[in-house]
Amino acid sequence: MRLFFLLLLSTLFLHAENSSALLKRSVVKIFTVSSNPVFKQPWTSSIGNSIGSGCIIEGNRILTNAHVVTNATFIEVLKNGDTKKYEAEVLSVCHDCDLALLKVKDQTFFKGTKPLEIDGLPKLEEEVAVYGYPIGGETLSITQGVVSRIEHQMYVHSARRHLAIQIDAAVNPGNSGGPVISNGKLVGIVMQMRKSSQNIGYIIPTTEIKHYLKDIEDGHVDGYPTLGLVAQKMENPSIVELYALPQKDQGLLVDYIIPASPSENILQENDVILSIDGYKVYSNGKIEFREGEFTSFTYALDRHQIGEKAHLQILRDKKIKNVSVTLSKRREDLKLIKSYKYHPFATYFIYGGYVFVPASSEYRIPAKYYEQYPTAKREELVFLYRVLPSELTKGYERVNSIIIDKVNGKDFKNFAQFVKLVDNLKEKFVIFEDEYNYKIVLDKESVSKYQKNILRRYNIKSDRSDDIK
């Protein structure tokens, strides 16, 4: 009997060792070479090298952060316990939730590995282990800690707020994209750390990982949907009394419906949102996503894919109504000032020494434009970013950072239309105007005469980026 017990213990230890070895072999070191836009000089790009982490999941895919492989031109992966690097490429990427998938060209890379099983949300104080390849060494690093907090946080890569898990295990540069394990299963992907504190790291929970994996089943990344409205909390007793709320701790007041948003013609200003898909919306903008645990009401919307319906209970004119909104738009679709940092190059157009770019968060756009939304008339703003001193810019050398509203009195919807309009003008003078009618005037024949010299002087190969040629 004693012999049998010893043999059983040996078998259990051997199984545990094998499981641990398989888990470690599923952790991947990622070597990325990237070509990144230089927004100060949009006609150039910079080459960068970085190291991150990842893990093997079902389908012979490697899961990692989007920011580990953004603008990648060459990727190699190395699994733990191996010495050979394998070439990989990006299969898909979702910048919104900072997740990406890689595929390896040589399938022998996956020999001797086992994909990690994706688990659910861990509990507070649950022990977790962080696997990855942070600075300080070249081999696999494992640190341990506990789940400290679960709530919406800002994802630095996308500047979006999603559910995130805070842990106290050590997280350092190079850990990004690495798996976080509890009871042998994947409970999150390392995302970022808080530099101004000690042992505060954030991981992407499996709720967001599963959303991403379902999103790409059709081969296309859609991202997260939005209602497309501006709402305010209702914590003040006077506003509760004014709108006659059925419960004093419930309700989110709709202030504004963004034009062409999913909520247009369904919700109205001064509606009060009481619940979303059965989740009670509290007056502080929170919902209870798990018993005794609260986070932003957008959690309910984030569980949906683009095109699905959200079911809302609202209070309108002191009467409760049930409505459904088809979530057909992403948050990005309804922003006038977008981000282009995820592109391998910047978009630009140079005319007579004047450098025009699509207005984006990478430039110092006047603050008021961040509070505006796209319209049928204007989908995108054109920004005069800088002036290259030349024969054609006399008197305008210090003019920059203005939004162009018209060209020769004509409107345009977006940057591409702006360029086409300038290219096809027949008039002698080209006149750029801002919203206050300030004018920059150029003689078209002079531009034709000096344009090549201006580009040569500043070592610029083309007057426009490849995407608008």
HELIX and SHEET records of a PDB file:
HELIX    1   1 ARG A    2  ARG A   25  1                                  24    
HELIX    2   2 ALA A   66  VAL A   69  1                                   4    
HELIX    3   3 GLN A  107  PHE A  110  5                                   4    
HELIX    4   4 THR A  206  ASP A  215  1                                  10    
HELIX    5   5 ILE A  216  ASP A  218  5                                   3    
HELIX    6   6 PRO A  237  LEU A  242  1                                   6    
HELIX    7   7 THR A  298  ASP A  302  1                                   5    
HELIX    8   8 GLU A  332  LEU A  334  5                                   3    
HELIX    9   9 ALA A  367  GLU A  371  5                                   5    
HELIX   10  10 PHE A  415  ASP A  423  1                                   9    
HELIX   11  11 LYS A  444  ARG A  457  1                                  14    
HELIX   12  12 ASP A  466  ILE A  468  5                                   3    
SHEET    1   A 7 VAL A  27  PRO A  37  0                                        
SHEET    2   A 7 SER A  45  ILE A  57 -1                                        
SHEET    3   A 7 ARG A  61  THR A  64 -1                                        
SHEET    4   A 7 LEU A  99  VAL A 104 -1                                        
SHEET    5   A 7 TYR A  86  CYS A  94 -1                                        
SHEET    6   A 7 ALA A  72  LYS A  79 -1                                        
SHEET    7   A 7 VAL A  27  PRO A  37 -1                                        
SHEET    1   B 7 GLU A 127  GLY A 132  0                                        
SHEET    2   B 7 SER A 141  TYR A 155 -1                                        
SHEET    3   B 7 ARG A 160  ILE A 167 -1                                        
SHEET    4   B 7 GLY A 201  PRO A 205 -1                                        
SHEET    5   B 7 LYS A 185  MET A 193 -1                                        
SHEET    6   B 7 PRO A 179  SER A 182 -1                                        
SHEET    7   B 7 GLU A 127  GLY A 132 -1                                        
SHEET    1   C 4 LEU A 229  LYS A 233  0                                        
SHEET    2   C 4 LEU A 252  ILE A 257 -1                                        
SHEET    3   C 4 VAL A 272  ILE A 276 -1                                        
SHEET    4   C 4 TYR A 279  LYS A 280 -1                                        
SHEET    1   D 5 LEU A 229  LYS A 233  0                                        
SHEET    2   D 5 LEU A 252  ILE A 257 -1                                        
SHEET    3   D 5 VAL A 272  ILE A 276 -1                                        
SHEET    4   D 5 LYS A 309  ARG A 316 -1                                        
SHEET    5   D 5 LYS A 319  THR A 326 -1                                        
SHEET    1   E 2 LYS A 286  ARG A 290  0                                        
SHEET    2   E 2 GLU A 293  SER A 296 -1                                        
SHEET    1   F 4 PHE A 349  TYR A 351  0                                        
SHEET    2   F 4 TYR A 354  PRO A 358 -1                                        
SHEET    3   F 4 VAL A 382  VAL A 387 -1                                        
SHEET    4   F 4 ILE A 402  ILE A 404 -1                                        
SHEET    1   G 3 LYS A 406  VAL A 407  0                                        
SHEET    2   G 3 PHE A 429  GLU A 433 -1                                        
SHEET    3   G 3 LYS A 439  ASP A 443 -1                                        
END                                                                             
